[in-house]
Amino acid sequence: SDVATVKTPGLEFPFPEYLRSIVQEVYRRWDRPSGNSAMRAEVSFFILRDGAVKDIRFSTRSGSFSFDLSAQGAIEAAGNAHAFGPLPEGYEADVLPVTFFFTPRVGP
């Protein structure tokens, strides 16, 4: 679970364990395709104080409808399950903007 696959644009977010959890929960729900490692999608969304997810949007599409649908579906599934949990108590804002980078695994 590489924290480099997720970022919090414009924010200092000193909770790396929460970011790792985001990566783990999304990857758990995403069927990562093998091959074509050049594909990449960026999806932005907000995590609310209670852990709910809203405003899922593509910053960059991969060019593959199925790849993009799978990426979006992984975030929606994690959000619907409240898999990220509430925002950390030490984080004072009521919403966390997140950008998630989807890239397929390399090789078979």
N, C-alpha and C positions, 0 to 999 in steps of 0.2 A: 504494500500500500504506500504509494509514493505521494507525499504531500504536494509535490510539484505539479500534480494533475489538477489541483484546485487552488484558486486564489480568491482573495477578498479585495476587490479593486478599491483603491483609495483609502483603505483602512489598515490600521495596525490592529491585528487580532492575535493577542498573545496566548492563544489556546491551541497549540499544535495537536493535542490529543483529540480535540473536537473536530479539527480538520481531517485528521486521520480517520476518524469515525465516519465522516461524510464520504470519504473515498471508499472505505470498506463497504459501507451500506449500498452505495451506488454500484460498485463492482459486483457485489453479491447478487444484484438484480439485473446485471447487464450480461448478455451473452456476447462476449467479445469475439468478433470474427477473427480468424487467422488469415495471414497473408495481407497483401496490399497495405504495407505499413505507412504508405504515403497518405492514406485517408486520415482525416482529422475533423472533428466537429467541436465547437465551443458552445456550451449551453450556459446561459445565465439564469439565475433564479434568486428568490429571496427566502430566507428561513426566518419565520416569525418567532417571537419570544417563546411561544409554547411548542416550537418545533415544527409547526405546520409550514408547508411550502406553497409559495404563490408566484405568479408571473414567470412561468418557465418560457424562455425565449432563446432562439438560436442567435448567437453572435456571428458564428461562421458555420455554414452547412458543409457536409463532406462531399456532396455531389451524388451520394447514394441514398435513395429514399429509404431503403431498409435499414441502413446503418443509422441514419438520423432518427428514424422512428424507434429503433431499439434504444438509442441513447436517451431520447426524450422519455420513453417508457420506463427506463430504469430510474430516472429522477422522479417521475410521477409515482411509481410504485413505492419508492422509499418515502416520499412525502405522504402518500396515503396511509402508510403504515406508521407514520410518525417515528421513523427509524432513526432520525438524527437526534431525537430528544430535545428538550428545551435548551435554549441558548445558555451558556455558562453564566452563573450568578455574577461573576466579576465583570461581565460584559454589560455595559450600561445602556446601549441602544436597544430598541425594541425590534430591530430587524437587522439581519446580516445578509448583505449582498454577496453572492457567490458566483464565480465563473468556473465551470468544470470543463476540462479538456479530455475529450474522448479520442484515444488512438488505439488501433487494434494491436494485439500482440504480434510480435515478429516471429515468423517461422510457423511450422505446423502445430 
